[in-house]
């Protein structure tokens, strides 16, 4: 896919998400580090506010056929701009990955 087609794809995808999403629903958007800026731009242009970027520390690596097997994967925690995401449970416990 060309770079321009990828940008159109992201724009169309996030537009569709915003039309179908409940206003208070959180979004978890996984992306490659290489395309972070493109994802962020497309999300923001479609009214999605990025709250934080997090890193998934995978317990194991199972990417069969991948040239590079990453143990860590970035993702955005996001919401519709200005929306309040309800918080259903609080905890003071941090879970450490092994």
GROMACS elastic network, one bead per residue, 0.5 to 0.9 nm:
[ bonds ]
;  ai    aj funct       b0    kb
    1     4     6  0.81986   500
    1     5     6  0.61662   500
    1     6     6  0.62922   500
    2     5     6  0.51791   500
    2     6     6  0.61596   500
    2     7     6  0.87362   500
    3     6     6  0.50688   500
    3     7     6  0.63715   500
    3     8     6  0.88134   500
    4     7     6  0.51815   500
    4     8     6  0.63853   500
    4     9     6  0.86355   500
    5     8     6  0.50203   500
    5     9     6  0.60318   500
    5    10     6  0.86346   500
    6    10     6  0.62315   500
    6    11     6  0.86276   500
    6    38     6  0.87554   500
    7    10     6  0.51592   500
    7    11     6  0.61926   500
    7    12     6  0.86112   500
    7    38     6  0.68867   500
    7    39     6  0.84860   500
    7    42     6  0.75995   500
    8    11     6  0.50730   500
    8    12     6  0.60795   500
    8    13     6  0.84353   500
    8    42     6  0.89835   500
    9    12     6  0.52060   500
    9    13     6  0.59939   500
    9    14     6  0.86242   500
   10    13     6  0.50059   500
   10    14     6  0.60787   500
   10    15     6  0.83510   500
   10    38     6  0.78914   500
   10    39     6  0.68936   500
   10    42     6  0.60618   500
   10    43     6  0.82080   500
   11    14     6  0.54496   500
   11    15     6  0.60359   500
   11    16     6  0.86031   500
   11    39     6  0.88517   500
   11    41     6  0.89449   500
   11    42     6  0.53619   500
   11    43     6  0.77423   500
   11    45     6  0.80374   500
   11    46     6  0.75207   500
   12    15     6  0.51184   500
   12    16     6  0.61802   500
   12    17     6  0.86460   500
   12    42     6  0.88886   500
   13    16     6  0.52168   500
   13    17     6  0.62471   500
   13    18     6  0.87716   500
   13    42     6  0.88949   500
   14    18     6  0.61222   500
   14    19     6  0.86344   500
   14    42     6  0.68421   500
   14    43     6  0.61906   500
   14    45     6  0.88890   500
   14    46     6  0.63760   500
   14    48     6  0.84555   500
   15    18     6  0.52570   500
   15    19     6  0.63969   500
   15    20     6  0.88556   500
   15    42     6  0.87613   500
   15    43     6  0.85268   500
   15    45     6  0.89996   500
   15    46     6  0.59313   500
   15    47     6  0.88911   500
   16    19     6  0.52824   500
   16    20     6  0.63703   500
   16    21     6  0.85264   500
   17    20     6  0.53007   500
   17    21     6  0.57566   500
   18    21     6  0.52566   500
   18    22     6  0.81699   500
   18    23     6  0.83094   500
   18    46     6  0.71280   500
   18    47     6  0.77556   500
   18    48     6  0.78717   500
   18    80     6  0.76971   500
   19    22     6  0.84736   500
   21    24     6  0.82282   500
   21    25     6  0.67008   500
   21    80     6  0.87971   500
   22    25     6  0.53419   500
   22    26     6  0.88184   500
   22    80     6  0.89110   500
   23    26     6  0.85499   500
   23    79     6  0.78916   500
   23    80     6  0.61714   500
   23    81     6  0.89581   500
   23    83     6  0.63783   500
   23    84     6  0.83211   500
   23    85     6  0.84624   500
   24    79     6  0.71888   500
   24    80     6  0.72543   500
   24    83     6  0.58242   500
   24    84     6  0.59047   500
   24    86     6  0.70523   500
   25    78     6  0.89880   500
   25    79     6  0.66649   500
   25    80     6  0.78533   500
   25    83     6  0.86342   500
   25    84     6  0.87184   500
   25    85     6  0.63548   500
   25    86     6  0.83515   500
   26    77     6  0.71022   500
   26    78     6  0.58703   500
   26    79     6  0.50201   500
   26    80     6  0.78678   500
   26    85     6  0.64516   500
   26    86     6  0.89874   500
   27    48     6  0.88767   500
   27    50     6  0.89367   500
   27    76     6  0.75982   500
   27    77     6  0.57511   500
   27    79     6  0.58217   500
   27    80     6  0.85322   500
   28    75     6  0.65322   500
   28    76     6  0.56054   500
   28    78     6  0.64347   500
   28    79     6  0.88811   500
   29    39     6  0.86470   500
   29    74     6  0.86627   500
   29    75     6  0.52587   500
   29    76     6  0.50354   500
   29    77     6  0.67114   500
   29    78     6  0.77657   500
   30    73     6  0.73676   500
   30    74     6  0.61524   500
   30    76     6  0.64530   500
   31    34     6  0.82360   500
   31    35     6  0.67463   500
   31    36     6  0.63535   500
   31    39     6  0.73596   500
   31    73     6  0.75449   500
   31    74     6  0.62288   500
   31    75     6  0.58675   500
   31    76     6  0.80639   500
   32    35     6  0.54762   500
   32    36     6  0.63067   500
   32    73     6  0.72416   500
   32    74     6  0.68519   500
   32    75     6  0.83480   500
   33    36     6  0.51642   500
   33    37     6  0.84480   500
   33    73     6  0.80327   500
   33    74     6  0.67794   500
   34    37     6  0.79689   500
   34    38     6  0.89004   500
   35    38     6  0.54026   500
   35    39     6  0.63517   500
   35    40     6  0.87001   500
   36    39     6  0.52422   500
   36    40     6  0.60927   500
   36    41     6  0.86145   500
   36    74     6  0.87051   500
   36    75     6  0.89445   500
   37    40     6  0.50629   500
   37    41     6  0.60598   500
   37    42     6  0.85589   500
   38    41     6  0.52445   500
   38    42     6  0.61753   500
   38    43     6  0.85546   500
   39    42     6  0.52571   500
   39    43     6  0.60789   500
   39    44     6  0.86013   500
   40    43     6  0.51745   500
   40    44     6  0.61274   500
   40    45     6  0.85224   500
   40    48     6  0.88902   500
   40    50     6  0.77778   500
   40    76     6  0.86124   500
   41    44     6  0.52359   500
   41    45     6  0.60143   500
   41    46     6  0.86070   500
   42    45     6  0.51703   500
   42    46     6  0.63277   500
   42    47     6  0.89536   500
   42    48     6  0.85795   500
   43    46     6  0.52681   500
   43    47     6  0.65733   500
   43    48     6  0.50426   500
   43    49     6  0.72453   500
   43    50     6  0.80018   500
   43    78     6  0.89845   500
   44    47     6  0.51982   500
   44    49     6  0.60301   500
   44    50     6  0.77288   500
   44    81     6  0.84638   500
   45    48     6  0.73264   500
   46    80     6  0.87907   500
   47    79     6  0.86920   500
   47    80     6  0.59548   500
   47    81     6  0.54617   500
   48    78     6  0.66718   500
   48    79     6  0.56742   500
   48    81     6  0.52465   500
   48    82     6  0.89426   500
   49    77     6  0.88396   500
   49    78     6  0.55455   500
   49    79     6  0.53833   500
   49    80     6  0.57103   500
   49    82     6  0.77754   500
   49    83     6  0.89565   500
   50    53     6  0.75589   500
   50    76     6  0.64206   500
   50    77     6  0.61296   500
   50    79     6  0.65853   500
   50    80     6  0.85973   500
   50    81     6  0.84485   500
   51    76     6  0.74215   500
   51    77     6  0.56527   500
   51    78     6  0.50500   500
   51    79     6  0.71932   500
   52    75     6  0.85451   500
   52    76     6  0.58932   500
   52    77     6  0.53224   500
   52    78     6  0.69465   500
   53    74     6  0.68493   500
   53    75     6  0.57154   500
   53    77     6  0.61436   500
   53    78     6  0.86682   500
   54    73     6  0.84127   500
   54    74     6  0.57822   500
   54    75     6  0.54251   500
   54    76     6  0.61571   500
   54    77     6  0.71469   500
   55    72     6  0.62369   500
   55    73     6  0.54884   500
   55    75     6  0.61734   500
   55    76     6  0.86670   500
   56    71     6  0.81404   500
   56    72     6  0.54471   500
   56    73     6  0.50908   500
   56    74     6  0.62079   500
   56    75     6  0.73898   500
   57    60     6  0.87370   500
   57    71     6  0.61452   500
   57    73     6  0.68960   500
   57    97     6  0.73908   500
   58    61     6  0.68622   500
   58    70     6  0.85636   500
   58    71     6  0.53870   500
   58    72     6  0.60361   500
   58    73     6  0.77413   500
   58    97     6  0.87199   500
   59    71     6  0.77117   500
   59    97     6  0.77038   500
   59    98     6  0.77541   500
   60    71     6  0.69653   500
   61    64     6  0.88126   500
   61    69     6  0.64297   500
   61    70     6  0.70158   500
   61    71     6  0.60054   500
   62    69     6  0.76995   500
   63    66     6  0.55811   500
   63    67     6  0.87755   500
   63    68     6  0.83805   500
   63    69     6  0.61288   500
   63    70     6  0.84461   500
   64    67     6  0.87966   500
   64    69     6  0.85189   500
   65    68     6  0.87902   500
   66    69     6  0.62179   500
   70    73     6  0.69818   500
   78    81     6  0.87125   500
   79    82     6  0.79462   500
   79    83     6  0.65597   500
   79    84     6  0.79687   500
   79    85     6  0.72909   500
   80    83     6  0.54712   500
   80    84     6  0.84541   500
   81    84     6  0.88730   500
   87    90     6  0.75159   500
   91    94     6  0.81208   500
